[in-house]
Amino acid sequence: MTTQLSDMAGRSNMTPRARMGKATAWSLIALLLIATLFPFYWTIRTALSTNPALFSGSQGLLPPEFTGVNFKRILGLASEAEIQAASGRQNSASFDYLLALRNSVIIATTIAVGQVFFSAMAAYAFARLRFAGRDKIFFVYLSGLMIPPIFILIPNLILMRDLGWINTFQGVVAPFALMTPFAVFFLRQFFLSINRSLEEAALIDGASHFRIFRSVILPIASPQMITLGILTYVTAWNEFLWPLVIARDPDVQPLTVALGVFTTQQPGSSPDWSGLMTGTLMAALPVIIIYLFFGKRIVDSIRFSGIK
């Protein structure tokens, strides 16, 4: 009750200029939100229509011919007649969504687990262990954040070719599965904030550094490591360039590459927009679900780690 009264008093004490500024700010936020979400809505609209309806129907906000057959097409449940009716073509391109989904899950999970574990060990070494040139080595390692990924594309490709890892899962995950400068920096910032007395007490009891890391540091840092795992998982899920180069075999292609191949398979001049947008929507759903459930945790962990 007291809070409500104070809020009402605060609003009543606002000057007309302050009210106008607040209304303008909220209006700009609403416009920005609409501009951000409208492409996603248009994707849903296209996915719920057929190609003939899209090209011959109205350009209103609602689907010109509401249908769910495109989701059956992507999941491989539609008949040949339904595929031809929805795509508007006699010979429609194929897209094995379940195979690409499996590949994306394998790749993203492997990268997330490996990167979080190895980055945590490296971050602990840079934050707690004392050795010659530690800060200089960390600075050199951190400078990797300024190197565009395209610069190391060809060297990594040559290395994967020499290892015989072209068109394999290990070739797709190898450049990302160990550690990255951002992941090490993210966890190091948190490790520096942990009270040293906990580690000193463990050292007095005779614990080794690895045991301290495993039994003391990891339980304390589990929220930050989960957050890093989510960020890494989403980044790996959306990765396109490296899988496109290294994975030409459909058996190891993730969803991002499979969608690109689906686009290039379209006969004629116009893509199969309804099928493409349906595949895009279903590829984005796992990431959307992750952010809906863990978005607040991610923001809180980044703020607590001191990253601006």
Stockholm file with secondary structure:
# STOCKHOLM 1.0

chainA/1-308         MTTQLSDMAGRSNMTPRARMGKATAWSLIALLLIATLFPFYWTIRTALSTNPALFSGSQGLLPPEFTGVNFKRILGLASEAEIQAASGRQNSASFDYLLALRNSVIIATTIAVGQVFFSAMAAYAFARLRFAGRDKIFFVYLSGLMIPPIFILIPNLILMRDLGWINTFQGVVAPFALMTPFAVFFLRQFFLSINRSLEEAALIDGASHFRIFRSVILPIASPQMITLGILTYVTAWNEFLWPLVIARDPDVQPLTVALGVFTTQQPGSSPDWSGLMTGTLMAALPVIIIYLFFGKRIVDSIRFSGIK
#=GR chainA/1-308 SS CHHHHHHHHHHHTCCHHHHHHHHHHHHHHHHHHHHHHHHHHHHHHHHTSCHHHHHHSCCSSSCSSCCCHHHHHHTTCSCHHHHHHHHTSSSCCCCCHHHHHHHHHHHHHHHHHHHHHHHHHHHHHHHHCCCTTHHHHHHHHHGGGGSCGGGGHHHHHHHHHHHTCTTSHHHHHTTTSSCCHHHHHHHHHHHTTSCHHHHHHHHHTTCCHHHHIIIIIHHHHHHHHHHHHHHHHHHHHHCCHHHHHHCCSGGGCCHHHHHHHHHHTCCSSSCCHHHHHHHHHHHHHHHHHHHHHHHHHHHHHHHHTTCC
#=GC SS_cons         CHHHHHHHHHHHTCCHHHHHHHHHHHHHHHHHHHHHHHHHHHHHHHHTSCHHHHHHSCCSSSCSSCCCHHHHHHTTCSCHHHHHHHHTSSSCCCCCHHHHHHHHHHHHHHHHHHHHHHHHHHHHHHHHCCCTTHHHHHHHHHGGGGSCGGGGHHHHHHHHHHHTCTTSHHHHHTTTSSCCHHHHHHHHHHHTTSCHHHHHHHHHTTCCHHHHIIIIIHHHHHHHHHHHHHHHHHHHHHCCHHHHHHCCSGGGCCHHHHHHHHHHTCCSSSCCHHHHHHHHHHHHHHHHHHHHHHHHHHHHHHHHTTCC
//
